Amino acid sequence: MKNYIKKFIYNTFQIVIISFIFLSSLFAANAQNPIIWADVPDPCVIRVGNNYYMSSTTMHMNPGVPIMKSSNLINWEIVNYVYPILGNNDATNLNNGQSEYGRGSWASSLRYKDGKYYVVFMSYTFNNTYVFQTTDIENGPWTRYTLGRAFHDPSLLFDNDGRVYLIYGSGDIRIIELTSDATAIRTGGLDKIIIPNAGSIAGSGGLPAEGAHAHKINGRYYVFLISWPSGGVRTQLVYRSNTIDGVYEGRVILQNPGVGIAQGGIVDTPDGKWYTMLFRDTGSVGRIPYLINFTWNDNWPVLGSVTDTGIPVSVGSNIISCDGFNIGTSPGLMWQWNHNPDNNYWSYNVIRPGYFRIINGRTVSSIHFAKNILTQRTFGGESTATVAMEISGMKDGDYAGLAVFQFYYGFVGVKMSGTNKYIVMVRGSTNDPNQTSVPVEVSNILLNQNQNKVYLRIRTDFRNQTDKAYFYYSLDGNQWTSIGTTLQMVYTLPHFMGYRFALFNYATLSTGGYVDFDYFMLEPTPISGCDVGNNYTPTHTLTPTPTPTPRVFNIPGRVEVEDYRCCEGTGYHDSDSTNQGGAYRTDGVDIETCTDTGGGYNIGYTVAGEWLSY
């Protein structure tokens, strides 16, 4: 069955079963917001020629500062990271009770100038600001410089006269001048407040203005900011001036009641249109990006609809993906480590080809301090992760499995107690970040001594900020049983990040135990994403556009949509919230053309009696 999963579906007929939630309809006029229903905060977008690049924040995850690429501002793929690790200390290595949860790298500024790309961000882990430079944004290498101080939410601006500035701050917005090569602070350069109490134009009190994005357009200087006044919502501001050091005049340009879409910069298209990429705090899934078109009126930006992006939809992204652990020797770009990995204690397709192994190199008290946790974003509205895990290498006191990971976490996995193996559901003891969280074992099921492989599943529901996680296990990959209690997920500031699906293994008593993960499956997601055995590069639709009226497409032959199988242990049933052990669905699927490699069809929601002819 392993080969069935790892070499599935991309066959002669090239039928692709695609995501239900991240469904990009070819019949709809424009893509709808949010453009990515996953944690991609602090977006900073630039255009170079016909390509767009975006950086984002991933805090304490490594590699850090993802670089994403798009040809249309809608569909994004991760093409690189700025650094593998930012540094080595007790916090980054989870040593001596220290961590960098919620710190790491914050709010990067991405810029391009004269053939070179620049990324600037600050870190409260090291109380420093970093400038990374490269001539090849998609492949690197990056050269690192430090400025010696932490400049909060910095934005890099290259002026026409060759001078270079950082605009930054919280409350009072400041400017400081850099050297012309943007590698250091310029001695005797400009250093002053340019916008005092910048949030006052949105209202009093609350959180001060921050999140600067600075641009020079047609001779004017623009500074875009976010503010959150008392009793209000996250609000997008813009200030402008005819000179770099002021005086600046400001306006509120977006104050969406009950929504709070804000914080980001602007970008133009080759044909002269303008867009801003902002984000919204959306509960436990995280901070999700919105793309909003705008026009200029009297040299002020006037924003359009926060729902309709004005851009036709298409397909594609690798921001999330299934994994068969059998291509390459290190995790793909969709994966990030929690804190710094210990490369002596993991193996990807090396020690055991086709498996991801985590070895316990030390003992810890909980998952919060476990090394080599490998994570991917959860995503909305509903998302499900499934893993197969081999457990014969576990030792007494070991815990391993699949988690939804934040401060208030939950996991389904296996516990070794003496020589006994148990399926367990465990959660943190509190969702109050002011308290100490300890593991609480909610349920346990004794396994047969000969059971050396288990299947684990977590389903999340982020619709309307329901923010619930459900836990399941299977002994054969077909019949699934719920375990434990529903986790009411909570977005907390100590982690400052949306929930992640996480593969983990940690020891509480002795080192040396290990587990092997056979595969990682995501639903809904293109099934071709698990066709890694054929070296197929998955594309993932991240535009939650509803599917229109079902249609039938004809090519020679016939496949009945009512009876199809996507992967081991997965079945789709109407009105079922969990898998029921089969692979049968009577209705709710649409068939549509798609643009995946080689052409093909997407099978989405149908009505009973429809089929795909081929």
N, C-alpha and C positions, 0 to 999 in steps of 0.2 A: 504493500500500500504506500510505502514511502516514495517509491519511484512514481507511483500514480500521481501523488501530490506534486512532486518536484518536476514532473515533465507533462503537466496537464494542459489540455485544451487547445494549444496553438497548433491545430492540425491542418489537414488539407483544406478544410472549409473555412478555417480562420474565424471561427465564431468567438466573439468576446462577450462574456457576461460582465456587465459593468455596474459600478456603484449605484445604489438606490438613492442615497442621500446626496452624494457629490455627483449628481447627474447633470451633465451639460447637454441640454436639448438642442438638437440641430434645427428644430422647427421654431424655437422661440426667437424673438428679434434680438434681444440683448441679454447679457448676463446680469444676474441679480446679486445684490449684496446680501450677506458678506461674501467676498470673493474666495476667502478661505475660512472655513468654519473650524479653525484650530488655532492654537496659541502661536501667533506671530506678532508680538508686540513691537512697539517703537519702530515702525517701518521707515526706512529712508530709501527713496527711489531716485535713480538717475537714468538718463538715456544717453547711450553712446551709439551714434549711427541709428540703426533700426532695432537695436537691442536695448532692453531695459534690465537694470540690475537693482536688487533690493537687499539691504542688510536688515537684520533684526536682532532682538535680544534673546539670549538663552541662558543668562545668568551663570549658574554654577555647573552647567552642562558643558561637556567637552567632546569633540573639538568645539571651539567657540566662535561666535559671530558668523552665522550662516550667510553665505552669499547666494542669492537666488536670481534666476534669469527668466526672462519672459520676452516674447515677441509681440505681446498684445496687452500687457498690463493685467490680464485676467488669469492666465495659466502660468504657474510658476514651478520651476524645478530648482532644487539645490544643486549648485555646480561646484561649490568650494566652501571652505571655512577659512577664517583669517588666521587662527592659531590652533595647534593641537592641544596645548595646555598653556595657561597664562603664566604660571609660576609654580614653585614648589615650597610649601610651608605646611604647618600642621593643619590649617584650615582647608587648603585645597586637597590634602591627602587624607582628611578625616581622621587625623591622629590626635591622641591625648584629649579626646572629648571636644575637639574643635571642628568647625565646619564653615563653609561659605554659602550656606543656603541663603538665597535672596540677594546675594552680592555678586561676585564674579564680574562680568562685564555688563554695563548698562548703556542703553540709548546711543548707539553708534551713529556717526555721521559719515556717509559715503559720498565721495566726490571724485571727479575725473578732471585732469588738467594736463594738456600737452603730452598725451600718450601714457600717462601714469595715473593709477587709481590710488585713492587715499581712503583709509578708514580710521576715524578717530573716536575713541570712547574713553570713559573713565571707569575705574574699579575701586569700590570701597573695600575690597579685600586687601588691596595693596596701597590704597590712598594715593593713586597715581593716575595720570592720563597717558594714554598710549596712542601713538601714530604709527600705523602700518602702511607700507607702500609697496606697490608691485606694478609691473608693466603687463602682467597677464592675470587678470582677475579670476579667470576660470581655472587656472592651474598653479598659480604662484610661481616662484616662492615669494613670500612676504618679508620685507625688512622692517624690523621693529625699532621704534624710538620712544623714549619716555620724556615727559615734560616736567616731572618732579613734583607735581601738585595734582589734586583731584579737582578738575573743572566739571561741575555738575551739568549733565546734559549738554555737551558741547556741540556746536555746529561750525564746520569749517567753511570759510569763505575766501575764495581767491579774487582779489580785485584786479581791475584792468591795468593798474599801474605796477603790477608785480608784487604788491604787498599782500600779506596773508594774515588772516585773523581767525580767532575763535570767539564766537558769541555764546554765552553760557549763563547759568545761574538759576536761582530759585527766588522768587519775589522780586528783587532787583536784578535786572538782566545786565550783564557786564560784557565788555569786550577786552580781549588781550591780543596783542600782536605777536605773531610768530616770525621766525626767520623765513626768508624767501623760499627755502626748500622744505618748509613745514616740519622741521626736525627738532626745533627748540624754541624757547621763548626769546623774542628779540630784546636785547638789552636796550633800555631807553625807549622802547616802542609804546604804542598806545595801550593804556590800561586804565579803564574807567567804567563807571556805571553809565549806560546809555538809555535804559528805560527803567526808572524807579517805580517800585510798586506796580509792576506791569499788569497784575490781575485786577486792579481796581476798576477797570472799565467794564468788567463782567459782574461785579458785585463785591461786597465786603466780606471779610472773614474767609473761612474755609482754607483750602490748600492754595498756596501761592503759585503764581505763573511759573512754568518751567517748560522743558521739552523744546528748546529752541531749534528752529530750522531757518537758516539765513540764506537769502538769495539776492542777487543783484539782477534786475530786469529793466531794460530800457533806461539805464542811468539811475534808477531808484533802488534803494536798499529796503528789503522786506524781511521782517522777522516774524515767523509764525510760532505761536505759543499755545499752551493749554493752561486753563485755569479752572478751578472748581470752587465757586463761591458758596458760602453757607446757605443751605436750603435749596441749592441749585443742582445743576448737573455739570459733568465735564463739558467744558466750553472751549471752542476754537477761536483764537484771537489772531489778528494780524496787525503789525505795526509797520509804518513806512517812514522813510526819511530821504531827503536829497543828499545827505552826507552820511558817511559811515558812523560817525560818532554823535549824530542827532542834530536837531531835536526830532523825536519820533512822535507821530500821531497814530492812534490805534482805533480799531473797530472789532466788535464781535461779529464773526462771519458764520458761526454755526453754534446754536444752542438748542439742541434737540430735546424737548421735554421727555423725561422718562427713559431716554436712550443714552445720551452722553457720548456721542461719537466725536472724537477729537484726538489731537496730537499727531503731527506728521508734517511732511513738506509737500512740495509741488513738483510736477514734471510736465514737460510738453511733449507732443507727438511730432513726427516728421511733417505732418500736414497742418501744424499750427494749433491743434487743440490743446487744452490744458486740463490737468487732473490733479487732485490731491489724494494721497493715500493716508488715511487716518485709521484709528482702531477704536474698538468698543470693549469695555469691561463686560464680560458675558458669563459671569458665574464661574463654576469650577472647570469649564473647558478652557478658560483663559481669556486672553485679550486678542480679539479677532479683527482682521483688517477689512476696511471698507474703502472702496474706490469711488470718488465723487468727481464728476466733471464740473468745471466752472468756466465762467467767462469774465472778461474784464470790463468794468464800467467806471470811467473816470479814473483809471489806473488803480482801482480797487478790485480784488477778486470777489465774484458773486457766485456762490455755490449753487449747483443744481440739485437733482433728486438724490437722496441718500439710499434709494432703493434700486433704481435703474442706473447702471453704470454708463449706458450709452454705447457700449461696445458689444458687438456680436459675440456669441459664445463659441467655444471650441473645446478641445479636449487636452488634458495632460498636466501631470506634475509627479515628481517623485518625493514630495514632502513626506508622504507616508507610503509604506509598502510592505507586502508580505516578504518573507525571507526563508529560503530553503537551506541557508548556511553552506552553500556549495559552490559559490563563485567568489574567487579571490581569497585572500588570507586575512582580511580585516573587515569589520562591519561596514556596510554601505553608508552613503551620505544621509539616509533617513534615520540612522541611529546616532544617539549621543550617550556618552558615559555620564553617570552621576558623579561629579567631582573627577579628580584625576584617576585614570585607571592604573592598576598595577599590572604591567605587561607580563610579569612572570606567572600570573595566575589566571590567564584565560587563553583559549585557543579557538580560532575561527577557521574551520575547514583544514586544520593542519594535523594536530595530534590524532584526531579521528575525522577523516574526510566526510563532509556533509553534515557536520554537527558543530554547534557552538558549545564549548565547555567552559564552565566557571569552576575554579578550584579555590578552596578556602585556604587563604594564607595567614589568617589571624582569627581571633575570636572577638565577637562583639555582642552587645546586648539586644540590638534590634536592627531592623532593616535600615534605619536612618544612618547607621554608621557602617553598613556593609559596603565592601569594595566591589568594583567591577559590575555594578548594576547597569544594564544596557536598556536604554529607553527610547520610545517613540511617542509622539504626540497622540493623545486621544483626539477624537473629532466628533462633530455634531452632524445631525441631530442625534442619531443613535450610532454607536460603534461597538464592535465586538472583536476581541482578540482571543485567539486559540493557540495553544502551544502543545506539542508533544514533548515529554521529558523522560529521559531514562535515568533511573535513580539507584542503580546497583552500586555506585561509588560513594553513596552517602555514608556518613559516620554518625555515631551517637551525638545528639545535640544539634544536628544540622537542620536548617530550614531552607527550602528551595521552592521556586514556583513562579507564578505570574501575579503581578501587583498592579493596582491603580495607585500611583505614587504621588503624594504630596505630604504636607505635615500630617494631616489626618488621612492615613492610608488604609487600604484593605488588601488582603491577598488570599489567594487559594493556592495551596501547595502541598508539599510533603514534609512531615517532621519525622526524624529518626529519634526514637527513645529506646535506648538499649539496642536490642536487635529488632525491635518492632517498628514498622512503618505505618504512619497515619496520614490520611488526607486531612488537611486542616484548613479552616477559614480563620484568619487572624485579622484584627484591625487595631489601630491605635486606640489608646485609652481615652483620649480627649481630642476635641476639635478646637480647644482653647489654646492658642499659641503661647499664652502666658503661663501655662502649666507644662509639666514634664510629661511627655507621652511615653507609655510603656506598652509592649505588646499584650493584647487580650485575645486569648484563644477562644473563639466563639463556638466552634464545632470541631469534632475530630471523628474520623472513621478509620477503624483498624483495617489494614490491608493484609491480604494473604502474603505470606513470606516469599512466595514465588513471583509476586507482582513487581516487575522491574521497569515497567513503562506505564506512565499515566498521561492523561489528557486533561488540560486545564483550560477554563474559559471564563472570561469576564465580559459582561455586557454593560455598556454605559448608556444612559439616556440623558441627553442635554437639552431635549426639546423644551422650550419655554422655561429654561433654567430649572428643569426638574432635578437634575444633578444627582442621579442615583446610579449605583453600581450593583450588579447582581453577579453571583459567583456560582460556578458549576464545575463538575468533574466527570470524567468518564474513564472506565477501565479498558475500553476497547475502541474508543474513538467514534462510536456510533450511538450508544445509549448514554444519555446525559442526565445527571442528577444535580439539583440545586443543593447548595450547602451554605450554612451560616445564615447571616442576616443581610438585609439590604444595607449598603453603606450610603448614608447621606453625605455626599461629597461637599467639601467646603473649601473655597479659595481662601488661603491664608497668606498674610504678608511675609511671615518668616521664610516661606519658599518663593513667594512672589511669582508664581508660575502656574499655568494650567496643569491639570492632571496628566500624567504620563503612564502609558503601559510600560511595565518594567519587568525584565527577566532578572532573577536574582538567585543567589545562593550564599548563605552565611552560616558560620559555625558559632555555637555558644560554648562548646566544651573543649574541642581540640581541632587542630588544623589538618589539612590533607584530604578532606572529603571533596567530592566533585559530583556534578550532574552534567548530562549532555542534552542540550535542546536540539530536537530533530527538525522542527520547523516552527515558524511563527506565521499565523494566518490572520488576516483582517477582513472583517465584513462591516458594512458593504465596501467593496473595493474590486477593481478588475481582477478576475480570476487569473488572467495572464500574468498578474504580478507574482504568481507563484510558479510560473513556467521557467524558473531559473535554470533548470536542467538543460534547456535549449539555448541558454545565453540570451534569452529575450529580455529586453529592457522594458520594464513596466511603465506605463503611463497612467496617471491617476487623476481623475476628474475632481476638481475642488470647487466647482461652481454649483451651488445648490439651487438650480433652476428646475421648477416642476416639469414633469414630462407631459406633453399634450396628448391628444386623442390617439389611441393605438392605430398602427398601420401594419399592413402585411407586405413583405418584400419577397419577390420570387427569383430564385436561382434554381438549378436542377435539384430535385429531390425534396425531402421533407424531414424536419425535426419537430417533434411535438414539445412545445414549451411546458406543457403540463407535467412532463416527467423528464427531468434532467438532473444531473448531479454536478456539483461544483467542486467538492473537495471532501476529504475524508471526514466523516462524522458531522456533516453539515446538511441540514434540510431546511427548506423554506416552506412555511405553512401560513395560510391566511389566519389572522387574528391570534397567532401564537407569539408569545413573547420569548419563548425559548425553543431550541431545537427539539424535535420529537423523535429523532433517530432515523429519519428517512430523508428522501430527497425528492419531495413531491409538492407541487404547488398548483392549485387549480386555477387561480386567477391573480390579477394584479401585476402582470408583466407587460411591458411595451416592447416592441421591436423597432429599432431605428438604425439607420446607417451610422457608421462611425468612421473615424479617420486614423485608427490605429495602424501600425506598420503592416503593410500588405493588404490593407482594406479589410472589411468584415462588417459584422453587425453587432449591435448591443442588444442584449435581452434584458429588458427592464420590467415594469409592471404590465402584466397582460390581463386580458379578460378570458374567462373559460371558453375553450373552443378555438382560440387562435393558434396559429403555428407559424413557424418559419420554414418556408419552402426553399430548397436549394437543389 
